[in-house]
Amino acid sequence: RGDFPRSLQQIDLLEDADGEGYESAMLRGIALRETRAIPAAVRALERAEQFTDARSEHLVLRARIARDAGDAAAEQTALDTVLERDFSNAEAAARLILLSLASGAPAPDARHLERLRQIAPTSPRTLGARALALAATGQRRRANALVDLGLALDATDPDSLTLLALAARACRRPDDARNSATRALQRPRISAVTRALITTTWPGLSRSPSSLR
């Protein structure tokens, strides 16, 4: 993980030499997050925002901090701005879809879904989101075909697995849905929002790893 106290000292030296700027504020935010100084990291990233109205790297990190804290509102705010500045950020678009589903939306947001189709058309998260949208409009045959494609890719990240699980459920494939949801719960980096969405949709799934094997 590196010597982050020393990194902070080096950032101080950089600012002494060149003045504070976007890069130094961003680096400070990264270093403080790694040392678990989260409030200070957020302040550094907010400071980075004052130096740009175009870059989005600091907002991606801000969204990840909010995700780790289970703060869906702050995560959504950061990701909305990310997509305003960076059309090609597929992770942000997919995450916003999942956040909207966790908030009770019946289907993926069409704007974010279209963006995913353009950026990463064959990724598991895109296939899952598209299948879920198709199933919501009664196009179950097409949805099933996309679920098959998504499952064949053997996704490992929890959000992709969750989208595929929801799509399989909408296609009336309970075994595939439960299997993907179970695999998502077993992932070490699953967010609180994703976990809550799964355990609300499948109340019978235990949070205990031993019971999911």
TIFI-952746 format. One line per 2 residues: number of its first residue (from 0); their letters; for each residue y, z, x of N, C-alpha, C, O. Coordinates in Angstrom, 1 decimal. Atoms other than C-alpha are relative to their C-alpha. Layout:
BEGIN
NUM	a	Y:Z:X:Y:Z:X:Y:Z:X:Y:Z:X ~ ...
This chain:
BEGIN
0	rg	-1.2:0.0:0.8:0.0:0.0:0.0:1.3:0.0:0.9:2.4:-0.2:0.4 ~ -1.1:0.1:-0.9:2.2:0.1:3.1:0.8:1.3:0.1:0.5:2.3:-0.7
2	df	-0.9:-1.1:-0.3:4.8:2.6:4.4:1.3:-0.1:-0.8:2.2:-0.7:-0.3 ~ -1.1:0.3:0.8:7.2:2.6:1.5:1.2:0.9:0.3:2.3:0.4:0.1
4	pr	-1.2:-0.7:-0.5:9.5:5.4:2.7:0.7:-0.7:1.1:1.9:-0.8:1.1 ~ -0.7:0.8:-1.1:10.1:3.3:5.8:0.6:-1.2:-0.6:1.7:-1.6:-0.1
6	sl	-0.6:1.2:0.6:10.6:0.3:3.6:1.4:0.3:-0.6:2.3:-0.5:-0.5 ~ -1.3:-0.4:0.5:13.4:2.2:1.8:1.0:0.1:1.0:2.2:-0.2:0.8
8	qq	-1.0:-0.1:-1.1:15.0:3.0:5.1:0.4:-1.4:0.5:1.6:-1.6:0.8 ~ -0.3:1.3:-0.5:14.8:-0.6:6.1:1.0:-0.7:-1.0:1.9:-1.5:-0.6
10	id	-0.9:0.5:1.0:16.5:-1.6:2.8:1.4:0.5:0.1:2.3:-0.2:0.0 ~ -1.3:-0.6:-0.3:19.2:0.9:3.5:0.8:-0.7:1.2:2.0:-1.0:1.1
12	ll	-0.6:0.7:-1.2:19.8:-0.8:6.9:0.4:-1.4:-0.4:1.5:-1.8:0.1 ~ -0.4:1.3:0.5:19.8:-4.2:5.2:1.3:0.0:-0.7:2.2:-0.8:-0.5
14	ed	-1.2:-0.1:0.8:22.5:-3.1:2.8:1.2:0.4:0.9:2.3:-0.1:0.7 ~ -1.1:-0.4:-0.9:24.5:-1.5:5.6:0.5:-1.3:0.7:1.7:-1.4:1.0
16	ad	-0.4:1.2:-0.8:24.5:-4.9:7.5:0.6:-1.1:-0.9:1.6:-1.7:-0.5 ~ -0.4:1.2:0.8:24.8:-7.4:4.6:0.6:0.4:-1.3:1.1:-0.5:-2.0
18	ge	-0.5:-0.4:1.3:25.9:-5.4:1.6:-1.1:-0.1:-1.0:-2.1:-0.7:-0.8 ~ 1.1:0.0:1.0:23.9:-4.8:-1.5:0.0:-1.3:-0.7:1.1:-1.9:-0.9
20	gy	0.1:1.2:0.7:22.6:-7.8:-3.3:-1.3:0.0:-0.8:-2.0:1.0:-0.9 ~ 1.1:0.1:0.9:19.9:-9.1:-5.6:-1.3:0.4:0.8:-2.1:1.2:0.3
22	es	1.3:-0.2:-0.8:17.1:-9.1:-2.9:-0.2:1.5:0.3:-1.3:2.0:0.2 ~ 0.2:-1.4:-0.4:17.8:-5.6:-1.7:-0.3:0.9:-1.2:-1.1:1.8:-1.1
24	am	0.2:-0.8:1.2:18.0:-4.2:-5.2:-1.5:-0.2:-0.5:-2.1:0.7:-1.0 ~ 1.4:0.3:0.4:14.7:-6.0:-6.1:-1.0:0.7:0.9:-2.0:1.3:0.4
26	lr	0.9:-0.7:-0.9:13.0:-4.7:-3.0:0.0:1.5:-0.2:-1.1:2.1:-0.1 ~ -0.1:-1.5:0.3:14.2:-1.2:-3.7:-0.8:0.3:-1.2:-1.6:1.3:-1.3
28	gi	0.8:-0.3:1.2:12.7:-1.4:-7.2:-1.5:-0.1:0.3:-2.2:0.7:-0.3 ~ 1.4:0.1:-0.3:9.4:-2.6:-5.8:-0.5:1.2:0.7:-1.6:1.8:0.4
30	al	0.4:-1.2:-0.8:9.2:0.2:-3.2:0.0:1.3:-0.8:-0.9:2.1:-0.6 ~ 0.0:-1.2:0.8:10.2:2.9:-5.6:-1.1:0.0:-1.1:-1.7:1.1:-1.3
32	re	1.2:0.0:1.0:7.6:1.8:-8.2:-1.2:0.3:0.7:-2.1:1.1:0.2 ~ 1.3:-0.3:-0.8:4.9:1.9:-5.5:-0.1:1.5:0.3:-1.2:2.0:0.5
34	tr	0.1:-1.4:-0.3:5.9:5.5:-4.7:0.1:0.8:-1.3:0.2:2.1:-1.2 ~ 0.1:-0.6:1.3:5.8:6.3:-8.5:1.3:0.7:-0.3:1.4:1.5:-1.2
36	ai	-1.4:-0.4:0.4:9.6:7.0:-8.6:0.5:-0.9:-1.0:1.4:-1.7:-0.8 ~ -0.2:1.1:1.1:9.7:5.1:-11.9:1.5:0.0:-0.5:2.1:-1.1:-0.5
38	pa	-1.4:0.1:0.5:13.2:6.2:-13.2:0.9:-0.7:1.1:1.8:-1.4:0.7 ~ -0.8:0.6:-1.1:14.7:5.3:-9.8:-0.2:-1.5:0.1:0.7:-2.3:0.4
40	av	0.4:1.4:0.0:12.8:2.0:-9.8:0.7:-0.8:-1.1:1.2:-1.9:-0.9 ~ -0.7:0.7:1.1:14.2:1.1:-13.2:1.5:-0.1:0.3:2.1:-1.2:0.0
42	ra	-1.4:0.1:-0.3:17.7:1.9:-12.1:0.3:-1.1:1.1:1.3:-1.8:1.0 ~ -0.2:1.1:-1.0:17.3:-0.4:-9.0:-0.1:-1.4:-0.7:0.6:-2.3:-0.3
44	le	0.2:1.3:0.6:16.0:-3.2:-11.2:1.2:-0.3:-1.0:1.6:-1.5:-1.1 ~ -1.2:0.2:0.8:19.0:-2.7:-13.6:1.1:-0.4:0.9:2.0:-1.2:0.5
46	ra	-1.0:0.4:-0.9:21.2:-3.0:-10.6:-0.2:-1.4:0.5:0.8:-2.2:0.6 ~ 0.3:1.4:-0.4:19.5:-6.2:-9.6:0.5:-1.0:-1.1:1.0:-2.1:-0.7
48	eq	-0.5:0.9:1.1:20.4:-7.7:-13.0:1.5:-0.2:0.1:2.0:-1.3:-0.3 ~ -1.5:0.2:-0.2:24.1:-7.2:-12.1:0.3:-1.1:1.0:1.5:-1.5:1.0
50	ft	-0.2:1.0:-1.0:23.7:-9.7:-9.3:-0.4:-1.4:-0.5:-0.3:-2.4:0.3 ~ 0.5:1.3:0.4:22.2:-12.6:-11.4:0.0:-0.1:-1.5:-0.1:0.9:-2.2
52	da	0.2:0.2:1.5:22.1:-14.2:-14.8:-1.0:-1.2:-0.1:-1.1:-1.8:-1.1 ~ 1.0:1.1:0.0:19.4:-16.7:-13.8:-1.4:0.4:0.5:-2.4:-0.1:0.0
54	rs	1.3:-0.4:-0.6:16.6:-15.0:-11.8:-0.7:0.9:-1.0:-0.1:1.6:-1.8 ~ 0.8:-0.8:0.9:13.8:-13.2:-13.6:-1.0:0.9:0.7:-1.7:1.6:0.0
56	eh	1.0:-0.8:-0.6:11.6:-11.6:-11.0:0.1:1.5:-0.3:-0.9:2.2:-0.5 ~ -0.2:-1.4:0.2:13.2:-8.2:-11.5:-0.4:0.4:-1.5:-0.8:1.5:-1.7
58	lv	0.4:-0.3:1.4:12.6:-8.5:-15.3:-1.5:0.0:-0.2:-2.0:0.7:-1.0 ~ 1.4:0.0:0.1:9.0:-9.3:-14.8:-0.5:1.4:0.5:-1.4:1.9:-0.2
60	lr	0.3:-1.3:-0.5:8.7:-6.1:-12.8:0.4:1.1:-1.0:-0.4:2.0:-1.2 ~ -0.5:-1.0:1.0:10.7:-4.2:-15.4:-1.0:0.0:-1.2:-1.3:1.1:-1.7
62	ar	1.0:0.1:1.1:8.2:-5.5:-18.1:-1.3:0.7:0.4:-1.9:1.4:-0.4 ~ 1.2:-0.6:-0.5:5.3:-4.3:-16.0:0.1:1.5:0.0:-0.9:2.2:-0.4
64	ia	-0.3:-1.5:0.1:6.8:-0.8:-15.7:-0.1:0.5:-1.4:-0.7:1.5:-1.7 ~ 0.0:-0.4:1.4:7.3:-0.7:-19.4:-1.4:-0.1:-0.6:-1.8:0.8:-1.3
66	rd	1.3:0.1:0.4:3.8:-1.9:-20.0:-0.9:1.1:0.4:-1.7:1.7:-0.3 ~ 0.8:-1.1:-0.5:2.3:0.7:-17.8:0.3:1.3:-0.7:-0.5:2.2:-0.9
68	ag	-0.4:-1.3:0.7:4.3:3.4:-19.7:-0.3:-0.1:-1.5:-0.1:0.9:-2.2 ~ 0.3:0.1:1.4:3.2:2.0:-23.1:1.3:-0.2:-0.8:1.3:0.1:-2.0
70	da	-1.3:0.2:0.7:6.9:1.2:-24.0:0.1:-1.5:-0.4:0.6:-2.3:0.3 ~ 0.0:1.4:0.5:6.4:-2.0:-26.1:1.3:-0.6:-0.2:1.5:-1.8:0.1
72	aa	-1.3:0.5:0.3:10.0:-2.3:-27.1:0.7:-0.4:1.3:1.3:-1.5:1.3 ~ -0.7:0.3:-1.3:11.3:-2.2:-23.5:-0.7:-1.2:0.6:0.0:-2.1:1.2
74	eq	0.8:1.1:-0.6:8.5:-4.6:-22.4:0.4:-1.3:-0.7:0.7:-2.3:0.0 ~ -0.4:1.2:0.8:9.4:-7.1:-25.2:1.4:-0.5:0.4:1.6:-1.6:0.6
76	ta	-1.4:0.4:-0.3:13.1:-7.0:-24.4:0.1:-0.7:1.4:0.7:-1.7:1.5 ~ 0.0:0.6:-1.3:12.4:-7.7:-20.7:-0.6:-1.4:0.0:-0.1:-2.3:0.6
78	ld	0.8:1.3:0.0:9.9:-10.5:-21.4:0.8:-1.1:-0.8:0.7:-2.3:-0.5 ~ -0.8:1.0:0.8:12.2:-12.2:-24.0:1.0:-0.6:1.0:1.3:-1.8:0.9
80	tv	-0.9:0.5:-1.0:14.8:-12.5:-21.2:-0.6:-0.9:1.1:-0.1:-1.8:1.6 ~ 0.8:0.8:-1.0:12.2:-13.7:-18.7:-0.2:-1.4:-0.5:0.0:-2.4:0.2
82	le	0.3:1.3:0.5:11.3:-16.6:-21.0:1.3:-0.8:-0.2:1.3:-2.1:-0.2 ~ -1.3:0.7:0.1:15.0:-17.5:-21.6:0.4:-0.6:1.4:1.0:-1.7:1.4
84	rd	-0.4:0.4:-1.3:15.3:-17.9:-17.8:-1.1:-0.8:0.7:-0.8:-1.6:1.6 ~ 1.2:0.7:-0.7:11.8:-19.2:-16.8:-0.9:-0.5:-1.0:-1.8:0.2:-1.5
86	fs	0.8:0.6:1.0:10.2:-21.6:-19.2:-1.5:0.1:0.3:-2.3:0.1:-0.6 ~ 1.4:0.2:-0.5:7.0:-21.8:-17.1:-0.8:1.3:0.1:-1.9:1.3:0.6
88	na	0.7:-1.3:-0.1:6.1:-18.1:-17.3:-1.1:0.2:-1.1:-0.7:0.7:-2.1 ~ 1.0:-0.1:1.1:2.8:-18.3:-19.2:-0.4:1.4:-0.3:-0.7:1.8:-1.4
90	ea	0.4:-1.4:0.2:2.0:-14.6:-18.6:0.9:0.7:-1.0:0.5:1.4:-1.9 ~ -1.0:-0.6:0.9:5.2:-13.6:-20.4:-0.2:-0.5:-1.4:-0.2:0.3:-2.4
92	aa	0.2:0.5:1.3:4.5:-15.9:-23.3:-1.2:0.6:-0.7:-1.2:0.9:-1.9 ~ 1.2:-0.5:0.6:1.0:-14.7:-23.8:0.1:1.5:-0.3:-0.4:2.0:-1.3
94	rl	-0.2:-1.4:0.2:2.0:-11.1:-23.5:0.9:0.3:-1.3:0.6:1.2:-2.0 ~ -0.8:-0.2:1.2:4.7:-11.5:-26.2:-0.8:-0.3:-1.2:-0.6:0.3:-2.3
96	il	0.9:0.2:1.2:2.1:-13.0:-28.5:-0.9:1.2:-0.3:-1.0:1.6:-1.4 ~ 0.8:-1.2:0.2:-0.1:-10.0:-27.9:0.8:1.2:-0.6:0.3:1.9:-1.5
98	ls	-0.9:-1.0:0.5:2.8:-7.6:-28.5:0.3:-0.2:-1.5:0.3:0.8:-2.3 ~ -0.3:0.3:1.4:3.6:-9.3:-31.8:-1.2:0.3:-0.9:-1.1:0.8:-2.0
100	la	1.2:-0.3:0.7:0.0:-9.1:-32.9:-0.3:1.5:-0.1:-0.7:2.0:-1.2 ~ 0.1:-1.4:0.0:-0.1:-5.4:-32.0:1.0:0.7:-1.0:0.7:1.8:-1.5
102	sg	-1.0:-0.5:1.0:3.0:-4.9:-34.2:-0.3:-0.4:-1.4:0.4:-0.1:-2.3 ~ 0.4:0.3:1.4:1.2:-6.4:-37.2:0.2:-1.4:-0.4:-0.1:-1.8:-1.5
104	ap	-0.1:1.4:0.3:1.9:-10.1:-37.0:-1.3:-0.6:-0.4:-2.3:-0.3:0.3 ~ 1.3:0.5:0.4:-0.8:-12.0:-38.8:-0.6:-1.2:0.9:-1.8:-1.4:0.9
106	ap	0.4:1.1:-0.8:-0.9:-14.9:-36.3:1.0:-0.1:1.2:2.1:0.5:1.1 ~ -0.9:0.1:-1.1:0.6:-15.8:-32.9:1.3:-0.7:-0.3:1.4:-1.6:-1.2
108	da	-1.3:0.6:0.2:4.3:-16.7:-32.8:-0.1:-1.5:0.5:-0.5:-1.8:1.6 ~ 0.2:1.4:-0.3:4.5:-20.5:-32.9:0.8:-0.4:1.2:0.3:-1.3:2.0
110	rh	-0.8:0.4:-1.1:7.3:-20.7:-30.3:-0.8:0.3:1.3:-0.8:-0.5:2.2 ~ 0.7:-0.4:-1.2:5.3:-18.8:-27.7:-1.3:-0.7:0.2:-1.7:-1.1:1.3
112	le	1.3:0.8:0.0:2.1:-20.6:-28.6:0.2:-1.4:0.5:-0.5:-1.9:1.4 ~ -0.3:1.4:-0.4:3.7:-24.0:-28.1:0.3:0.0:1.5:-0.1:-0.9:2.3
114	rl	-0.3:-0.1:-1.4:5.0:-22.8:-24.7:-1.3:0.1:0.8:-1.4:-0.5:1.9 ~ 1.3:-0.1:-0.7:1.5:-21.7:-23.7:-0.7:-1.3:0.1:-1.3:-1.6:1.1
116	rq	0.7:1.3:0.0:0.1:-25.0:-24.7:0.6:-1.0:1.1:-0.2:-1.8:1.7 ~ -0.6:0.9:-0.9:2.6:-26.8:-22.5:-0.2:0.5:1.5:-0.4:-0.4:2.4
118	ia	0.0:-0.5:-1.4:2.3:-24.5:-19.4:-1.5:0.1:0.4:-1.8:-0.3:1.6 ~ 1.4:-0.3:-0.5:-1.4:-23.5:-19.3:-1.0:-0.4:-1.2:-1.5:0.6:-1.8
120	pt	0.7:0.4:1.2:-3.3:-25.5:-22.0:-1.5:0.4:0.0:-2.1:0.6:-1.1 ~ 1.4:-0.3:0.0:-6.8:-24.6:-20.8:-0.3:1.4:0.5:-1.5:1.7:0.8
122	sp	0.3:-1.4:-0.4:-6.4:-20.9:-19.9:-0.7:0.7:-1.1:-0.4:0.4:-2.3 ~ 0.6:-0.8:1.1:-8.5:-18.4:-21.8:1.0:0.6:-1.0:0.7:0.6:-2.2
124	rt	-1.0:-0.6:0.9:-5.4:-16.7:-23.2:0.6:-1.1:-1.0:0.8:-0.8:-2.2 ~ -0.5:1.0:0.8:-4.1:-20.0:-24.5:-1.0:-0.4:-1.1:-0.7:-0.6:-2.2
126	lg	1.1:0.4:0.9:-7.4:-21.0:-26.0:-0.2:1.0:-1.1:-0.4:0.7:-2.3 ~ 0.1:-1.1:1.0:-7.7:-17.6:-27.7:1.1:0.0:-1.0:0.9:0.2:-2.2
128	ar	-1.2:0.0:0.9:-4.2:-17.7:-29.1:0.0:-1.2:-0.9:0.3:-1.0:-2.1 ~ 0.1:1.3:0.9:-4.6:-21.3:-30.4:-1.1:0.2:-1.0:-0.9:-0.2:-2.2
130	al	1.1:-0.2:1.0:-7.9:-20.4:-32.0:0.4:0.9:-1.1:0.0:0.7:-2.3 ~ -0.5:-1.0:1.0:-6.4:-17.4:-33.7:0.9:-0.6:-1.0:0.9:-0.4:-2.2
132	al	-0.9:0.7:0.9:-3.6:-19.5:-35.1:-0.7:-1.0:-0.9:-0.3:-1.1:-2.1 ~ 0.7:1.0:0.8:-5.9:-22.2:-36.3:-0.9:0.7:-1.1:-0.9:0.3:-2.2
134	aa	0.8:-0.7:1.0:-8.2:-19.7:-38.0:0.8:0.6:-1.1:0.4:0.7:-2.3 ~ -0.9:-0.6:1.0:-5.2:-18.1:-39.7:0.4:-1.1:-1.1:0.8:-0.7:-2.2
136	tg	-0.3:1.0:1.0:-4.6:-21.5:-41.4:-1.2:-0.7:-0.6:-1.1:-1.7:-1.2 ~ 1.2:0.5:0.6:-8.2:-22.1:-42.4:-0.7:-1.0:0.8:-1.7:-1.6:0.3
138	qr	0.6:1.0:-0.8:-9.0:-24.5:-39.6:-1.1:0.6:0.9:-1.0:0.6:2.1 ~ 1.0:-0.8:-0.7:-12.1:-22.6:-38.6:-0.9:-0.8:0.9:-1.3:-0.3:2.0
140	rr	0.9:0.8:-0.8:-14.1:-25.5:-37.2:0.7:-0.2:1.4:0.1:-0.1:2.4 ~ -0.7:0.2:-1.3:-11.4:-26.3:-34.6:0.2:1.3:0.7:0.1:1.3:2.0
142	an	-0.2:-1.4:-0.6:-10.8:-22.6:-34.0:-1.3:0.3:0.8:-1.3:0.8:1.9 ~ 1.3:-0.4:-0.7:-14.5:-22.1:-33.2:-0.2:-0.8:1.3:-0.8:-0.3:2.2
144	al	0.2:0.8:-1.2:-14.5:-25.0:-30.7:0.8:0.6:1.1:0.4:0.6:2.3 ~ -0.9:-0.6:-1.0:-11.6:-23.3:-28.9:-0.6:1.3:0.5:-0.5:1.6:1.7
146	vd	0.6:-1.2:-0.4:-13.3:-20.0:-28.9:-1.2:-0.2:0.9:-1.3:0.5:1.9 ~ 1.1:0.4:-0.9:-16.4:-21.6:-27.4:0.5:-0.3:1.4:-0.1:0.1:2.4
148	lg	-0.5:0.4:-1.3:-14.3:-23.1:-24.6:0.5:1.2:0.7:0.3:1.4:1.9 ~ -0.6:-1.2:-0.6:-12.5:-19.8:-24.0:-1.0:0.9:0.5:-0.9:1.5:1.6
150	la	1.1:-0.9:-0.4:-15.7:-17.7:-23.8:-0.7:-0.6:1.2:-1.2:0.2:2.1 ~ 0.8:0.7:-1.1:-17.3:-20.3:-21.4:0.8:0.2:1.3:0.2:0.1:2.4
152	ld	-0.8:-0.2:-1.3:-14.4:-19.6:-18.9:-0.2:1.4:0.6:0.3:1.6:1.7 ~ 0.3:-1.3:-0.5:-15.6:-16.0:-18.5:1.3:0.7:0.5:1.3:1.1:1.6
154	at	-1.3:-0.7:-0.3:-12.1:-14.4:-18.6:-0.3:1.4:0.4:-1.3:2.0:0.0 ~ 0.2:-1.4:-0.5:-11.7:-11.1:-16.8:1.2:0.9:-0.3:1.1:2.1:-0.4
156	dp	-1.2:-0.8:0.3:-8.1:-10.0:-17.7:-0.1:0.5:-1.4:-0.5:-0.2:-2.3 ~ 0.1:-0.6:1.3:-7.9:-7.7:-20.7:0.7:-0.7:-1.1:0.2:-0.7:-2.3
158	ds	-0.8:0.7:1.1:-5.2:-9.6:-22.6:-0.7:-1.3:-0.4:-0.8:-1.6:-1.6 ~ 0.8:1.3:0.4:-7.2:-12.9:-22.5:-1.2:0.4:-0.8:-1.5:-0.2:-1.8
160	lt	1.2:-0.5:0.8:-10.4:-11.0:-23.6:0.4:0.4:-1.4:-0.4:0.2:-2.3 ~ -0.4:-0.5:1.3:-8.5:-9.4:-26.4:0.4:-1.1:-0.9:0.0:-1.1:-2.1
162	ll	-0.4:1.2:0.9:-7.0:-12.7:-27.7:-1.3:-0.7:-0.4:-1.4:-1.2:-1.6 ~ 1.3:0.6:0.4:-10.5:-14.2:-27.6:-0.8:0.8:-1.0:-1.4:0.2:-1.9
164	al	0.7:-0.9:1.0:-11.9:-11.2:-29.4:0.6:-0.1:-1.4:-0.2:-0.2:-2.3 ~ -0.6:0.1:1.3:-9.4:-11.5:-32.1:-0.3:-1.4:-0.7:-0.4:-1.5:-1.9
166	aa	0.3:1.3:0.5:-10.0:-15.2:-32.4:-1.4:-0.1:-0.5:-1.7:-0.7:-1.6 ~ 1.4:0.0:0.4:-13.8:-14.7:-32.6:-0.1:0.7:-1.3:-0.9:0.3:-2.2
168	ra	0.1:-0.8:1.3:-13.3:-12.1:-35.3:0.5:-0.8:-1.2:-0.1:-0.8:-2.2 ~ -0.5:0.9:1.1:-11.1:-14.5:-37.3:-0.9:-1.1:-0.4:-0.9:-1.6:-1.5
170	cr	0.9:1.1:0.3:-13.8:-17.1:-37.0:-1.4:0.6:-0.5:-2.4:-0.2:-0.6 ~ 1.2:-0.7:0.6:-16.4:-14.6:-38.4:-1.2:0.0:1.0:-2.3:-0.3:0.6
172	rp	1.1:-0.1:-1.0:-18.3:-14.2:-35.1:0.1:1.4:0.5:0.6:1.7:1.6 ~ -0.1:-1.4:-0.3:-18.6:-10.4:-35.0:-0.6:0.4:1.4:0.0:1.2:2.1
174	dd	0.6:-0.3:-1.3:-20.9:-10.3:-32.0:0.8:-0.4:1.2:1.1:0.4:2.1 ~ -0.9:0.5:-1.1:-18.7:-12.4:-29.8:1.3:0.8:0.1:1.8:1.1:1.1
176	ar	-1.3:-0.8:0.1:-15.6:-10.5:-31.0:-0.2:1.3:0.7:0.6:1.8:1.5 ~ 0.2:-1.4:-0.5:-17.1:-7.1:-30.2:-0.3:0.0:1.5:0.1:0.8:2.2
178	ns	0.3:0.1:-1.4:-18.4:-8.2:-26.9:1.2:-0.2:0.9:1.4:0.5:1.9 ~ -1.2:0.2:-0.7:-15.1:-9.5:-25.7:0.9:1.2:-0.1:1.6:1.5:0.9
180	at	-0.8:-1.2:0.1:-13.3:-6.5:-27.0:-0.5:1.2:0.9:0.3:1.9:1.5 ~ 0.6:-1.0:-0.9:-15.7:-4.2:-25.2:0.3:-0.3:1.4:0.6:0.7:2.2
182	ra	-0.3:0.4:-1.4:-15.2:-6.1:-22.0:1.4:0.3:0.4:1.7:0.7:1.5 ~ -1.4:-0.3:-0.3:-11.5:-5.8:-22.3:0.3:1.5:0.2:1.0:1.9:1.1
184	lq	-0.1:-1.4:-0.1:-11.8:-2.0:-22.8:-0.5:0.5:1.4:0.0:1.5:1.8 ~ 0.6:-0.4:-1.3:-13.8:-1.8:-19.6:0.9:-0.4:1.2:0.6:0.1:2.3
186	rp	-0.8:0.4:-1.1:-11.1:-3.4:-17.5:0.9:1.1:0.5:1.5:1.8:-0.4 ~ -0.8:-1.1:-0.5:-9.2:-1.0:-15.2:1.5:-0.1:-0.3:2.1:1.0:-0.3
188	ri	-1.5:0.1:0.1:-5.7:-2.4:-15.8:0.4:-0.3:-1.5:1.4:-0.9:-1.7 ~ -0.3:0.3:1.4:-5.8:-2.6:-19.6:1.2:0.9:-0.4:1.3:2.1:0.0
190	sa	-1.2:-0.7:0.4:-2.4:-1.6:-21.1:-0.3:0.9:-1.2:-1.2:0.6:-2.0 ~ 0.1:-0.9:1.1:-1.9:1.1:-23.7:0.1:-0.8:-1.3:-0.6:-0.5:-2.3
192	vt	-0.2:0.8:1.2:-0.7:-1.5:-26.3:-1.3:-0.8:-0.3:-1.8:-0.9:-1.4 ~ 1.2:0.8:0.2:-3.8:-3.7:-25.7:-1.2:0.9:-0.4:-1.9:0.5:-1.3
194	ra	1.0:-1.0:0.4:-6.1:-0.7:-25.9:0.1:0.4:-1.4:-0.9:0.4:-2.2 ~ -0.2:-0.5:1.4:-4.6:0.5:-29.1:-0.3:-1.1:-1.0:-0.8:-0.9:-2.1
196	li	0.3:1.1:0.9:-4.8:-3.0:-30.7:-1.5:-0.1:-0.2:-2.0:-0.4:-1.3 ~ 1.4:0.1:0.1:-8.5:-3.1:-29.9:-0.6:1.1:-0.8:-1.4:0.8:-1.7
198	tt	0.6:-1.2:0.6:-9.4:0.4:-31.0:0.5:0.1:-1.5:-0.2:0.7:-2.3 ~ -0.4:0.1:1.4:-7.4:-0.2:-34.2:-0.8:-1.0:-0.8:-1.2:-0.9:-1.9
200	tw	0.7:1.1:0.7:-9.1:-3.5:-35.0:-1.5:0.3:0.0:-2.2:0.0:-1.0 ~ 1.4:-0.4:0.0:-12.6:-2.1:-34.0:-0.1:1.5:0.2:-0.3:2.0:1.3
202	pg	0.0:-1.5:-0.1:-12.5:1.6:-34.8:-1.3:0.6:0.6:-1.2:1.7:1.1 ~ 1.2:-0.5:-0.5:-16.1:2.0:-33.8:-0.2:-0.1:1.5:-1.1:0.5:2.0
204	ls	0.1:0.1:-1.5:-15.5:1.1:-30.2:0.5:1.3:0.6:1.7:1.6:0.5 ~ -0.5:-1.2:-0.7:-15.4:4.2:-28.1:0.8:-0.3:1.2:0.7:-1.4:1.7
206	rs	-0.8:0.2:-1.2:-12.9:4.6:-25.3:-0.8:0.5:1.2:-0.3:0.3:2.3 ~ 0.8:-0.5:-1.1:-15.6:6.2:-23.2:-0.8:-1.2:0.7:-1.6:-1.8:0.0
208	ps	0.7:1.1:-0.7:-16.8:3.7:-20.5:-1.5:0.0:-0.1:-2.2:-1.0:-0.2 ~ 1.4:-0.1:0.0:-20.3:5.1:-20.6:-0.6:-0.5:-1.3:-1.8:-1.0:-1.3
210	sl	0.5:0.4:1.3:-20.7:4.3:-24.3:0.1:-1.5:-0.2:-0.3:-2.1:-1.2 ~ -0.3:1.5:0.2:-19.6:0.6:-23.8:-1.0:-0.8:0.8:-1.0:-2.0:0.7
212	r	0.9:0.7:-0.8:-22.4:-0.3:-21.4:-1.2:-0.6:-0.8:-2.1:-1.2:-0.3
